[in-house]
Amino acid sequence: MAERTCRQCGAVFTRWPAEVARGRGTYCSRSCTESARGTPAERLAARLRPVNECLIWTGTRSAAGYGQLAVDGKLWYTHRLAWTMANGAIPDGMHVCHHCDNPPCCRLEHLFLGTDADNLADMRRKGRQVNAQPIGAQHGRAKLTDDQVRAIRARYWSAERPTQPSLAMEYGVSDSTISLIVRNKHWRHLL
C-alpha cells in the first residue's frame, strides 16, 4: 500500500500501487474529488456551447443524445440538472421537455415541465415519434377518414343514437370497429 496525501483536504490515506499507477490516489474520497472539480454549476457551464439558438452540452451523452454529468455519485441528464439548479426540484411524475427537440440543449428558455402524456403529445404533434406507425387515415389499411370517424362519434352520441351494427353497415366496417371508435379505443388522436 502506498501512502498518499489528499490534494483537496490534506488527509493522509492509502492506495494500492496499481490504483496509483492508473491515476487514482490524488484525492481521499469521492467528495474531495468532486470538490476539486468545481461545483456542479461550474462543471455544467464549462461544457456548454452556444449553437444556433441552443446551448449544447459538449460532454458525455447518453445513447439517446442527452447530456450526462455525475454529481455526488448520481448520474444526471444535464437538461434536468440545469432545470433543477434554476427552478428547484422537479415534481414527481414530471419531465423536463425541450421546445427545441434537441436532447443535449440546456438553455432554460427551451425547457418546460410536462407530464408523460404532455411529452408524448408534443412528440406526436411535431411528427417525431420514433418508429411511429402511421395513425388514423394515414395508416395503409384504414377504411375511414378522420371526418368519418368524427361523424360516427357525433351521430352515435346524438339524440338519434343509431345502433353500432347500422353504423358499421353504413361505413363498411365491422361492429367491433364502431364499438372501439365510439369508446375512444381507436382513433384516439381525434379526441
N, C-alpha and C positions, 0 to 999 in steps of 0.2 A: 504494500500500500504506500502511496505517495502522499505526503502531507502538503497541503496547499493553503493559500490564504485567499479568501474571497475578495475580489476586486471591488465589490459593491459595499459590503458591510465590515470587512476586515476579519471576519471569523476564520478560525483555523478548522480545516476539515480534511478528510482523507478520500482519495480516489484510487482505484486500481490503475496501474500503469497503462493498461490497454485503453482505458477511458480517457486518460490524459493524452495519449497518442492520437485519439480520434477527435481531439479538440474539446473534450469535456473536462471540467475541472477548473474553470475560470471563476465560477460562482458556486456558492454552497447550496443553493436551493432554487426552486422554480421562481419563487417570489423575488429573489435577488436578480435572477436572470431577466425577469420581466421588468423590474425596476430599472435595470441598466439599459434596456432597450428604449425606455421612454414610456410616457403614459399612452394608453390606448388611443387617445385623441391625436397625439403626436405621431404615433405609428400609422394611424389611418391617413392623416393629412400628408405624410411623407410619400405615400404611394398613390395619391390621386392626381390625375392629369386631365385638364380640360380637352375634350374632343367634341367639336361642333357645339351643341347645346348641353351635352352631358359632362359629368365629372366622373371619369372612368378609373376604376381600381386597376392598377398595373401589377399587383402581386399575384399570389396563388389564387387559382379559381377552381370551382367545382366542375364536374363533367358537364353540368348544365350552363356553365359560364358565370355563375355568381361568384363574386369576390369572397375570399375566406381569410380570416385573421384569428389567431389564437389569443385569447385574453383570459388570464388566470386559469389556464388549463382547459378552457372551454372554446370550441371552435365556433365562431360567429360568421354568418353571412354579413359582408361589410355594409350592405344597404340597411340591414336590420340594426347593426351596431350604430351606424350614423343616425338612424331614426331615434334609437333609444337614447343616444347621447344628447340629441337636440330636444326630444319631446318626452322623455321618461319611458317607463316600461310599456311594452306592447301588451294590450289586454289579451287575456286568454281567448283563443279561437279566432284571433285576428291575424291577418297577413300584412306585410309591408309590400305593397304593389307598386309597379312602375307605370307612370303615364307614358313614358318614352319606350317601353318594351325593350329596354337594353339592360340585361341582367347585371353587368358589372357597374352600372351607374349608381352613384351615391349622392347626386345632387338632391337636396331636400325638396326643392320645388317640383321634382319629378316623382316624388314618392307620396303615396297615400295609404291610409289604413283601409282594409276591406275584409269582409268575411270570405270564406272559401267560395261561396256562391257568387259574391261580387267579383272575385278574381276570375272565376270560370266564365261569368257573363262578359266581363271585359275582354277576355281572351277570344271568346266566340264572336263578339261584336267587331273586333279588329281582324277577324279571319285568320288567326294564328294558332289555331288548335292543332297540337302535334298529333300526327297520324289521324287527322279528323276524317271521319266518314261523312260523306255528303248527307245533309239532313233535309227533310221536307221534300219539296218539289225538285230539288237538285239531285236527289237520290235516283239512280238509274232505273229502279223498279217501282218508283212512285206512280200511283194511278190517279192521284188527286193533286190539285193545285192548292196553294195557300188560301186563295179566295174560297175554294170549295170547302175546305176544312172549316174556315170561319163561318160559312153559311150553314154547314151541318150543325155546328155547335149552337149557332144563333137559333136555328129552327127547332132543334131538339129541346132547348131550354125555354122556348117561347110558349105562349098560351096554346097554340095549335098542337104542340108536342106530338109529332109523328113517331111511329114506332121505329125501333132500330132496324128491324128487317125491311121496312118500307124504304128507309133512307139507304140501306145497303143495296137494295134492288135499283133504286133511282140512280145511285152513283156508281154502280157496277163493282162494288167491293163486298167483302164478307160482313156478316153481322158482327163478328168479333172485332173487325177493324173499326166499325162505327162505335162499338162499345168502348174500345180503347181511346178513340178520339174524344168522345163526349166526357169520359172520365179523366181526360188530360194525361193519359199514359203515353200516347203517341202524339207527335206533332207539338211537343211541349214548348218549342221555341216560339209558338204563336200565342202564348198565354198573355 
